[in-house]
Amino acid sequence: MKKRKIMKSDEKRSHRLNYLLKHYLTNPTEKDLYLRAKQMGVSDSTAKDYIRTVIIQAQKIYSK
């Protein structure tokens, strides 16, 4: 019997943000990013927070 690893909320958030960042870098539209976040089952405010965080990270990557 396998034990399932239980992810902490900060780990889950980190995984989600990494996924959204990879998606945003290939398809940089806020609307699509919002829809992807909502598909994860998060609230509107959390989806908007994810969008802000991902866009900031993408800007850092583009400025390098």
Jmol script that loads the backbone (N, CA, C; Angstrom):
load data "model"
ATOM      1  N   MET A   1       0.832  -1.176   0.000  1.00  0.00           N
ATOM      2  CA  MET A   1       0.000   0.000   0.000  1.00  0.00           C
ATOM      3  C   MET A   1       0.887   1.252   0.000  1.00  0.00           C
ATOM      4  N   LYS A   2       0.659   2.135  -0.978  1.00  0.00           N
ATOM      5  CA  LYS A   2       1.455   3.344  -1.087  1.00  0.00           C
ATOM      6  C   LYS A   2       0.870   4.437  -0.207  1.00  0.00           C
ATOM      7  N   LYS A   3       1.760   5.203   0.374  1.00  0.00           N
ATOM      8  CA  LYS A   3       1.322   6.373   1.130  1.00  0.00           C
ATOM      9  C   LYS A   3       1.301   7.555   0.178  1.00  0.00           C
ATOM     10  N   ARG A   4       0.239   8.310   0.223  1.00  0.00           N
ATOM     11  CA  ARG A   4       0.150   9.503  -0.612  1.00  0.00           C
ATOM     12  C   ARG A   4       0.822  10.650   0.109  1.00  0.00           C
ATOM     13  N   LYS A   5       1.625  11.387  -0.638  1.00  0.00           N
ATOM     14  CA  LYS A   5       2.260  12.559  -0.063  1.00  0.00           C
ATOM     15  C   LYS A   5       1.228  13.677   0.002  1.00  0.00           C
ATOM     16  N   ILE A   6       1.068  14.215   1.148  1.00  0.00           N
ATOM     17  CA  ILE A   6       0.125  15.315   1.320  1.00  0.00           C
ATOM     18  C   ILE A   6       0.898  16.618   1.148  1.00  0.00           C
ATOM     19  N   MET A   7       0.473  17.398   0.155  1.00  0.00           N
ATOM     20  CA  MET A   7       1.155  18.652  -0.103  1.00  0.00           C
ATOM     21  C   MET A   7       0.622  19.741   0.809  1.00  0.00           C
ATOM     22  N   LYS A   8       1.528  20.531   1.301  1.00  0.00           N
ATOM     23  CA  LYS A   8       1.144  21.700   2.080  1.00  0.00           C
ATOM     24  C   LYS A   8       0.603  22.745   1.121  1.00  0.00           C
ATOM     25  N   SER A   9      -0.152  23.687   1.643  1.00  0.00           N
ATOM     26  CA  SER A   9      -0.774  24.692   0.783  1.00  0.00           C
ATOM     27  C   SER A   9       0.260  25.528   0.040  1.00  0.00           C
ATOM     28  N   ASP A  10       1.411  25.818   0.675  1.00  0.00           N
ATOM     29  CA  ASP A  10       2.424  26.607  -0.021  1.00  0.00           C
ATOM     30  C   ASP A  10       3.084  25.807  -1.139  1.00  0.00           C
ATOM     31  N   GLU A  11       3.208  24.489  -0.961  1.00  0.00           N
ATOM     32  CA  GLU A  11       3.735  23.632  -2.032  1.00  0.00           C
ATOM     33  C   GLU A  11       2.763  23.589  -3.207  1.00  0.00           C
ATOM     34  N   LYS A  12       1.494  23.466  -2.886  1.00  0.00           N
ATOM     35  CA  LYS A  12       0.461  23.419  -3.917  1.00  0.00           C
ATOM     36  C   LYS A  12       0.464  24.728  -4.706  1.00  0.00           C
ATOM     37  N   ARG A  13       0.546  25.844  -3.995  1.00  0.00           N
ATOM     38  CA  ARG A  13       0.572  27.163  -4.637  1.00  0.00           C
ATOM     39  C   ARG A  13       1.788  27.275  -5.551  1.00  0.00           C
ATOM     40  N   SER A  14       2.930  26.819  -5.069  1.00  0.00           N
ATOM     41  CA  SER A  14       4.156  26.877  -5.859  1.00  0.00           C
ATOM     42  C   SER A  14       4.038  26.058  -7.140  1.00  0.00           C
ATOM     43  N   HIS A  15       3.494  24.864  -7.047  1.00  0.00           N
ATOM     44  CA  HIS A  15       3.301  24.016  -8.226  1.00  0.00           C
ATOM     45  C   HIS A  15       2.352  24.679  -9.218  1.00  0.00           C
ATOM     46  N   ARG A  16       1.276  25.251  -8.699  1.00  0.00           N
ATOM     47  CA  ARG A  16       0.303  25.910  -9.568  1.00  0.00           C
ATOM     48  C   ARG A  16       0.918  27.109 -10.268  1.00  0.00           C
ATOM     49  N   LEU A  17       1.679  27.913  -9.521  1.00  0.00           N
ATOM     50  CA  LEU A  17       2.303  29.095 -10.118  1.00  0.00           C
ATOM     51  C   LEU A  17       3.333  28.712 -11.174  1.00  0.00           C
ATOM     52  N   ASN A  18       4.099  27.668 -10.925  1.00  0.00           N
ATOM     53  CA  ASN A  18       5.068  27.202 -11.930  1.00  0.00           C
ATOM     54  C   ASN A  18       4.360  26.753 -13.200  1.00  0.00           C
ATOM     55  N   TYR A  19       3.282  26.012 -13.047  1.00  0.00           N
ATOM     56  CA  TYR A  19       2.496  25.566 -14.203  1.00  0.00           C
ATOM     57  C   TYR A  19       1.960  26.764 -14.982  1.00  0.00           C
ATOM     58  N   LEU A  20       1.384  27.730 -14.256  1.00  0.00           N
ATOM     59  CA  LEU A  20       0.816  28.906 -14.911  1.00  0.00           C
ATOM     60  C   LEU A  20       1.892  29.757 -15.574  1.00  0.00           C
ATOM     61  N   LEU A  21       3.058  29.850 -14.953  1.00  0.00           N
ATOM     62  CA  LEU A  21       4.155  30.620 -15.550  1.00  0.00           C
ATOM     63  C   LEU A  21       4.606  29.991 -16.856  1.00  0.00           C
ATOM     64  N   LYS A  22       4.773  28.681 -16.868  1.00  0.00           N
ATOM     65  CA  LYS A  22       5.163  27.992 -18.110  1.00  0.00           C
ATOM     66  C   LYS A  22       4.123  28.225 -19.195  1.00  0.00           C
ATOM     67  N   HIS A  23       2.874  28.159 -18.822  1.00  0.00           N
ATOM     68  CA  HIS A  23       1.800  28.385 -19.786  1.00  0.00           C
ATOM     69  C   HIS A  23       1.822  29.830 -20.286  1.00  0.00           C
ATOM     70  N   TYR A  24       1.989  30.768 -19.383  1.00  0.00           N
ATOM     71  CA  TYR A  24       1.977  32.190 -19.746  1.00  0.00           C
ATOM     72  C   TYR A  24       3.144  32.544 -20.667  1.00  0.00           C
ATOM     73  N   LEU A  25       4.287  31.920 -20.450  1.00  0.00           N
ATOM     74  CA  LEU A  25       5.449  32.215 -21.292  1.00  0.00           C
ATOM     75  C   LEU A  25       5.239  31.761 -22.737  1.00  0.00           C
ATOM     76  N   THR A  26       4.398  30.752 -22.943  1.00  0.00           N
ATOM     77  CA  THR A  26       4.107  30.294 -24.304  1.00  0.00           C
ATOM     78  C   THR A  26       2.863  30.946 -24.877  1.00  0.00           C
ATOM     79  N   ASN A  27       1.978  31.449 -24.015  1.00  0.00           N
ATOM     80  CA  ASN A  27       0.730  32.062 -24.466  1.00  0.00           C
ATOM     81  C   ASN A  27       0.405  33.242 -23.536  1.00  0.00           C
ATOM     82  N   PRO A  28       1.072  34.393 -23.758  1.00  0.00           N
ATOM     83  CA  PRO A  28       0.958  35.504 -22.801  1.00  0.00           C
ATOM     84  C   PRO A  28      -0.335  36.329 -22.904  1.00  0.00           C
ATOM     85  N   THR A  29      -1.447  35.718 -22.550  1.00  0.00           N
ATOM     86  CA  THR A  29      -2.706  36.469 -22.487  1.00  0.00           C
ATOM     87  C   THR A  29      -3.297  36.300 -21.089  1.00  0.00           C
ATOM     88  N   GLU A  30      -3.704  37.419 -20.501  1.00  0.00           N
ATOM     89  CA  GLU A  30      -4.254  37.379 -19.151  1.00  0.00           C
ATOM     90  C   GLU A  30      -5.554  36.594 -19.087  1.00  0.00           C
ATOM     91  N   LYS A  31      -6.376  36.713 -20.110  1.00  0.00           N
ATOM     92  CA  LYS A  31      -7.662  36.018 -20.109  1.00  0.00           C
ATOM     93  C   LYS A  31      -7.456  34.503 -20.046  1.00  0.00           C
ATOM     94  N   ASP A  32      -6.545  34.000 -20.868  1.00  0.00           N
ATOM     95  CA  ASP A  32      -6.266  32.569 -20.876  1.00  0.00           C
ATOM     96  C   ASP A  32      -5.650  32.127 -19.550  1.00  0.00           C
ATOM     97  N   LEU A  33      -4.783  32.970 -19.011  1.00  0.00           N
ATOM     98  CA  LEU A  33      -4.160  32.664 -17.730  1.00  0.00           C
ATOM     99  C   LEU A  33      -5.213  32.575 -16.624  1.00  0.00           C
ATOM    100  N   TYR A  34      -6.163  33.498 -16.650  1.00  0.00           N
ATOM    101  CA  TYR A  34      -7.259  33.486 -15.670  1.00  0.00           C
ATOM    102  C   TYR A  34      -8.081  32.205 -15.792  1.00  0.00           C
ATOM    103  N   LEU A  35      -8.405  31.826 -17.022  1.00  0.00           N
ATOM    104  CA  LEU A  35      -9.193  30.607 -17.235  1.00  0.00           C
ATOM    105  C   LEU A  35      -8.449  29.370 -16.741  1.00  0.00           C
ATOM    106  N   ARG A  36      -7.141  29.320 -16.991  1.00  0.00           N
ATOM    107  CA  ARG A  36      -6.338  28.185 -16.507  1.00  0.00           C
ATOM    108  C   ARG A  36      -6.354  28.122 -14.984  1.00  0.00           C
ATOM    109  N   ALA A  37      -6.224  29.284 -14.362  1.00  0.00           N
ATOM    110  CA  ALA A  37      -6.238  29.326 -12.898  1.00  0.00           C
ATOM    111  C   ALA A  37      -7.597  28.870 -12.364  1.00  0.00           C
ATOM    112  N   LYS A  38      -8.676  29.330 -12.985  1.00  0.00           N
ATOM    113  CA  LYS A  38     -10.016  28.942 -12.544  1.00  0.00           C
ATOM    114  C   LYS A  38     -10.248  27.436 -12.722  1.00  0.00           C
ATOM    115  N   GLN A  39      -9.642  26.840 -13.744  1.00  0.00           N
ATOM    116  CA  GLN A  39      -9.775  25.394 -13.950  1.00  0.00           C
ATOM    117  C   GLN A  39      -9.155  24.605 -12.803  1.00  0.00           C
ATOM    118  N   MET A  40      -8.268  25.249 -12.062  1.00  0.00           N
ATOM    119  CA  MET A  40      -7.639  24.603 -10.912  1.00  0.00           C
ATOM    120  C   MET A  40      -8.577  24.587  -9.707  1.00  0.00           C
ATOM    121  N   GLY A  41      -9.709  25.266  -9.828  1.00  0.00           N
ATOM    122  CA  GLY A  41     -10.688  25.259  -8.753  1.00  0.00           C
ATOM    123  C   GLY A  41     -10.452  26.304  -7.683  1.00  0.00           C
ATOM    124  N   VAL A  42      -9.739  27.374  -8.033  1.00  0.00           N
ATOM    125  CA  VAL A  42      -9.481  28.425  -7.046  1.00  0.00           C
ATOM    126  C   VAL A  42     -10.529  29.530  -7.160  1.00  0.00           C
ATOM    127  N   SER A  43     -10.597  30.359  -6.139  1.00  0.00           N
ATOM    128  CA  SER A  43     -11.554  31.470  -6.142  1.00  0.00           C
ATOM    129  C   SER A  43     -11.110  32.555  -7.118  1.00  0.00           C
ATOM    130  N   ASP A  44     -12.012  33.478  -7.402  1.00  0.00           N
ATOM    131  CA  ASP A  44     -11.685  34.589  -8.297  1.00  0.00           C
ATOM    132  C   ASP A  44     -10.507  35.404  -7.767  1.00  0.00           C
ATOM    133  N   SER A  45     -10.526  35.702  -6.474  1.00  0.00           N
ATOM    134  CA  SER A  45      -9.445  36.519  -5.904  1.00  0.00           C
ATOM    135  C   SER A  45      -8.104  35.789  -5.944  1.00  0.00           C
ATOM    136  N   THR A  46      -8.116  34.476  -5.724  1.00  0.00           N
ATOM    137  CA  THR A  46      -6.885  33.695  -5.806  1.00  0.00           C
ATOM    138  C   THR A  46      -6.389  33.649  -7.245  1.00  0.00           C
ATOM    139  N   ALA A  47      -7.292  33.487  -8.198  1.00  0.00           N
ATOM    140  CA  ALA A  47      -6.907  33.472  -9.613  1.00  0.00           C
ATOM    141  C   ALA A  47      -6.268  34.807  -9.990  1.00  0.00           C
ATOM    142  N   LYS A  48      -6.833  35.898  -9.523  1.00  0.00           N
ATOM    143  CA  LYS A  48      -6.265  37.226  -9.822  1.00  0.00           C
ATOM    144  C   LYS A  48      -4.897  37.394  -9.162  1.00  0.00           C
ATOM    145  N   ASP A  49      -4.736  36.867  -7.959  1.00  0.00           N
ATOM    146  CA  ASP A  49      -3.443  36.902  -7.283  1.00  0.00           C
ATOM    147  C   ASP A  49      -2.410  36.102  -8.071  1.00  0.00           C
ATOM    148  N   TYR A  50      -2.804  34.926  -8.549  1.00  0.00           N
ATOM    149  CA  TYR A  50      -1.910  34.110  -9.362  1.00  0.00           C
ATOM    150  C   TYR A  50      -1.491  34.860 -10.619  1.00  0.00           C
ATOM    151  N   ILE A  51      -2.438  35.551 -11.263  1.00  0.00           N
ATOM    152  CA  ILE A  51      -2.136  36.301 -12.482  1.00  0.00           C
ATOM    153  C   ILE A  51      -1.080  37.370 -12.186  1.00  0.00           C
ATOM    154  N   ARG A  52      -1.289  38.137 -11.134  1.00  0.00           N
ATOM    155  CA  ARG A  52      -0.319  39.187 -10.775  1.00  0.00           C
ATOM    156  C   ARG A  52       1.057  38.589 -10.532  1.00  0.00           C
ATOM    157  N   THR A  53       1.104  37.506  -9.776  1.00  0.00           N
ATOM    158  CA  THR A  53       2.380  36.873  -9.440  1.00  0.00           C
ATOM    159  C   THR A  53       3.073  36.340 -10.686  1.00  0.00           C
ATOM    160  N   VAL A  54       2.334  35.687 -11.557  1.00  0.00           N
ATOM    161  CA  VAL A  54       2.908  35.109 -12.769  1.00  0.00           C
ATOM    162  C   VAL A  54       3.423  36.203 -13.703  1.00  0.00           C
ATOM    163  N   ILE A  55       2.679  37.270 -13.858  1.00  0.00           N
ATOM    164  CA  ILE A  55       3.104  38.356 -14.747  1.00  0.00           C
ATOM    165  C   ILE A  55       4.381  39.012 -14.217  1.00  0.00           C
ATOM    166  N   ILE A  56       4.469  39.201 -12.914  1.00  0.00           N
ATOM    167  CA  ILE A  56       5.687  39.761 -12.324  1.00  0.00           C
ATOM    168  C   ILE A  56       6.874  38.842 -12.584  1.00  0.00           C
ATOM    169  N   GLN A  57       6.676  37.539 -12.393  1.00  0.00           N
ATOM    170  CA  GLN A  57       7.757  36.586 -12.638  1.00  0.00           C
ATOM    171  C   GLN A  57       8.169  36.583 -14.114  1.00  0.00           C
ATOM    172  N   ALA A  58       7.191  36.645 -15.002  1.00  0.00           N
ATOM    173  CA  ALA A  58       7.491  36.655 -16.434  1.00  0.00           C
ATOM    174  C   ALA A  58       8.265  37.912 -16.810  1.00  0.00           C
ATOM    175  N   GLN A  59       7.909  39.050 -16.239  1.00  0.00           N
ATOM    176  CA  GLN A  59       8.638  40.300 -16.511  1.00  0.00           C
ATOM    177  C   GLN A  59      10.081  40.196 -16.058  1.00  0.00           C
ATOM    178  N   LYS A  60      10.310  39.536 -14.918  1.00  0.00           N
ATOM    179  CA  LYS A  60      11.684  39.337 -14.434  1.00  0.00           C
ATOM    180  C   LYS A  60      12.464  38.468 -15.415  1.00  0.00           C
ATOM    181  N   ILE A  61      11.819  37.439 -15.940  1.00  0.00           N
ATOM    182  CA  ILE A  61      12.492  36.548 -16.894  1.00  0.00           C
ATOM    183  C   ILE A  61      12.804  37.294 -18.188  1.00  0.00           C
ATOM    184  N   TYR A  62      11.846  38.073 -18.682  1.00  0.00           N
ATOM    185  CA  TYR A  62      12.037  38.816 -19.933  1.00  0.00           C
ATOM    186  C   TYR A  62      13.107  39.899 -19.799  1.00  0.00           C
ATOM    187  N   SER A  63      13.293  40.452 -18.604  1.00  0.00           N
ATOM    188  CA  SER A  63      14.249  41.546 -18.432  1.00  0.00           C
ATOM    189  C   SER A  63      15.688  41.052 -18.306  1.00  0.00           C
ATOM    190  N   LYS A  64      15.875  39.759 -18.165  1.00  0.00           N
ATOM    191  CA  LYS A  64      17.238  39.205 -18.031  1.00  0.00           C
ATOM    192  C   LYS A  64      17.952  39.161 -19.357  1.00  0.00           C
TER     193      LYS A  64
END
end "model"
wireframe off; spacefill off
backbone 0.3
color backbone group
